[in-house]
Amino acid sequence: MRDQTIQTIENRILELFPAGHSYSRTQISNADFPSGVKHFLLSALQRRSEIEATELLNVRSEWFNADDKDYQKVLQQAVHTLGKSACFPASEWPKALHQAVDHVIEYLVSPISMLDRFVFSAESPSIPTTDLLRKASYFSDYPYLTRAVEAYIDRKTNQRIFKIDFVRALSRLDHQMTVQYESADWIKLLTPLIKLMGLPTPGVPVSFVIKFFVEKDRQDIGLFIERAASAKHAEMVSSDSLAALLTEALSPSIATKEEQKPPVNSEEAPTLEAPPASTTPHAAPPASTSSPDKSPKSSLPLWKKFKKTESESVKTEVKLAPEPLWKAFSRKNEENALKNKLNLEGAIPVKDIRPDVCAIVLGTATANKDRFVWQLFAGNHAAFDETMNSLAAAPDWTTASEIIAKKVFRPFKVDIYSSTAVDFTNAVESRYSGLRS
């Protein structure tokens, strides 16, 4: 389906700009075809013309000082002037068009994965900031991602960007932007992909839509659409049908129905985070094998992946591995409640030692508490404390990021690209990543 779609779009453009001819910057700029493809072609032509002009002018003579500033300015101006007259040669046009369509489709479906592959080479784990900006600018259909890239680079003091850090930061920001999207928001975000298809029967391949939502960490929506398409043996979905499916998938009643269905991977072994079975003679019956699967490759909905039953969160049996901080915090609250009850009933008072919630959530970044309170919570200490309590009980980064978006970024209208916002989310995330100092 993917190759067929690419070929269909290429053929449509080749009807307007057939092979066997060269095409200039002006012709492509005025062309009536998808803006994302046009932007990629113009970016590629600009880069290729710079390389060709530089090689053409790279002739040194002992009669001139090549290091002279005026000499360098003349060369730069010459490269710029030659770039205005650049054109795709007839021999290169079909290949350039295929690359543009292929890359733009992949970007619209899986933008972060595409940037990962397009920006970074397999040989090097890092890249200069100038190269990152230039390569990322080939894509124009998701302006918020373009701004995220620029903001990320602005925060870096060094001149090289490492792939693992870049992809991780971009994924986090993408999730924060879309975590509370509704049907209309998703359709708006998918509009460039819908327009690019422009097939005789308007619609988008179901496989594209599923892949799109999986990368957005919304496997629940992808699974719902996959089931609906399978029931009708459909390979394409129109924009109207997609809007209806999204509305239904995001309906609270659907989540209730999904809870009653057994998980797809119910036979897989539990993850390391699952509480071990009790070794006491009166232990409760073993949990059902249909407990949520936490594997990243699972097709289970997000809400089911990270759902914790009350019985799981309060088990105090013998542990085979160190207990996570969020579980210790939850258990400590229960112990404190019991102590208070005993005190009310006249038992011997027990010293109440409360955990440092801020330290649990922020680690060493607790030193920046005042900065976070004033710049992220507008000085609202009560809101900060409430958020710390919620984050301390969050079992995973996905849950924590949703709390940050709901309780911090949206109500206080925080610029998520600001240095303070980034420092705050990094501090919270490091609790789950094992990078905390």
NORTA-V668044 format. One record per pair of residues at least 6 apart in sequence whose ideal C-beta (glycine too) atoms are under 6 Angstrom apart, sorted by the first residue. I is the first residue (numbers start at 1). J is the second residue. Records with the same first field share a line. If there is no record, write none. Layout:
I->J, J
This chain:
1->205, 207
6->101, 102
9->101
10->97, 101
13->33
17->23
19->94
20->90
21->90
22->87, 88, 89, 90
23->87, 88
24->87
25->86
28->41, 42
34->196
36->104, 141, 192
37->100, 101, 104
39->140
40->100, 104, 138
41->100
43->138
45->86
49->83, 86
50->79
53->79, 82
54->79
57->75, 78
60->66
88->96
106->114
107->114, 139
108->141, 192, 193
109->208, 211, 212
110->215
111->142, 145
112->170, 171
116->167
119->132, 135
120->127, 163
125->162, 163
126->160, 162
127->161
128->159, 160
129->153, 159, 161
132->161
136->149
141->192
144->177
148->170, 173
151->417
152->169
155->419
175->217, 401
176->405, 416
178->216
179->402, 405
183->243, 246, 247, 250
186->246
187->243
194->204, 239
197->204
202->238
203->236, 237, 238
204->237
206->229, 235, 237
209->225
210->222, 226
213->221, 222
214->222
219->299
220->301, 302
221->249
223->299
224->249
225->245
228->245
258->301
262->290
263->290, 293, 300
264->299
265->293, 298
266->289, 290
268->293
271->294
275->312, 315
276->320
277->286
278->317
279->318
292->304, 305, 307
293->300
294->305
306->396, 398, 399
308->395
313->330
325->360
326->393, 395
329->355, 360, 392
330->393
332->355
336->352
339->350, 352
343->349
357->388, 389, 392
358->366, 388
359->366
360->392
361->388, 391, 392
362->427
363->436
364->437
365->427
372->424
373->381, 384
375->420
376->408, 414, 424
377->383, 384, 412
378->412
387->407
390->403
391->400, 403
394->400, 403
397->429, 432
400->428
409->416
414->421
430->436
